[in-house]
Amino acid sequence: MIAPDLDSLLPRLQQLRDALAQAVVGQHEVVEQLLIGLLAGGHCLLEGAPGLGKTLLVRSLGQALELQFRRVQFTPDLMPSDILGTELLEEDHGTGHRHFRFQKGPVFTNLLLADELNRTPPKTQAALLEAMQERTVSYAGTTYALPQPFFVLATQNPIEQAGTYPLPEAQLDRFLLHVRVDYPSEQEEQDILRQTTGSAGGTVPKVMDAEAVIALQAAVRQVHVSDDVLTWITRLVRTSRPGAGAPAAVNQWIKWGAGPRAGQSLVLAAKARALLQGRFAATREDVQALAAPVMRHRLLLSFAAEAEGKGADDVVAALLQAVPFPA
């Protein structure tokens, strides 16, 4: 049963797209996937070359949603306390009494841009990923809840890998979507030059607040998914695992397939895409559109795939061809 006040919230999703378009040129697919991640209550990993507007997009999203936004540049010397927070010793000058006070770190925000997450050591990566999963921070025996909504956008540079700490597969699995940011088209790039070198840049109007986002996230859970779509998603995920009965492409190109969390993510993402388009039922097209962003970071490719120049998206395309939709 969809909430009655949803009729007033759905038009604001298109207003949100329009607001972002005033500051970000192009990248329509990237914007859609980020909004899907937000509505589904998950986190996104953005992969793209420097200078493609990832920071601008996240900041603009925070402005349009009236959410608190913070950015952390991850470096090899960053410690967990630098993002989670630390205890400070304070003294009451009147009584001389000393006590510890927890100083919250930048993770206590609504929208966090974790820039170049793979440039920080595993200890700091794990601290952020634990906060992402649990949505709490524990320090000195006390648990602190993170603000709601809480949305992490982590970036990594696919070009330069020297001095990086690649995220383990188990930690990559915590991200709902792996979003790839490509170069803009020629016309879009020309528009970027015109917009960013003039006297006035694009402004982002405020569209909705945190309460509206939370209401939309709750509505996503109520979007209908038919048994046929659920069956197809289950088969897609299970077929990605090598073994007897798996397609030849899977046995040849995949070393380790997707786990059950991939199915959960694909269902939620399909529901969010349906709601984003004003529908209250997820369809086969929603699953097809999101299969690659949901599964590309959850597949461990074999040496044969790398030798043949096959990427995760090629494997997902082969899966969609090999697993027919239930008749």
Number of C-alpha atoms within 10 A of each C-alpha: 8 14 11 8 9 13 11 8 15 16 13 16 19 15 16 19 17 16 23 27 19 15 22 26 20 18 19 13 12 17 20 15 22 25 21 28 28 25 27 24 23 23 23 26 25 23 19 19 18 14 9 16 17 23 17 14 20 23 23 24 26 21 21 22 23 16 21 17 20 18 18 17 13 22 17 15 11 17 17 19 16 16 19 21 19 16 14 11 9 12 12 9 8 6 7 9 9 11 11 11 11 14 12 18 15 19 28 24 20 21 26 23 24 24 20 18 27 22 23 22 21 17 11 22 23 15 16 20 16 16 19 20 13 11 19 17 21 14 14 8 6 8 10 14 12 18 16 16 19 23 23 26 26 24 26 22 17 12 10 9 12 7 12 17 15 17 18 11 13 10 15 17 21 21 25 27 31 27 25 17 18 12 14 15 11 9 11 15 15 12 15 17 12 12 17 12 9 8 7 8 12 15 15 21 18 17 19 18 14 17 12 15 20 17 15 24 21 16 20 26 17 16 20 16 18 12 10 14 20 19 12 19 23 17 17 23 23 17 21 26 21 19 11 8 10 16 17 14 16 25 19 15 24 22 17 17 19 22 17 10 17 28 22 16 23 26 23 25 32 28 28 31 28 21 23 21 13 14 15 20 18 23 18 16 13 19 23 15 14 20 26 22 22 27 28 21 23 26 24 17 21 16 14 13 20 12 9 9 9 15 14 21 16 15 22 23 13 16 21 17 10 16 15 11 15 11 4
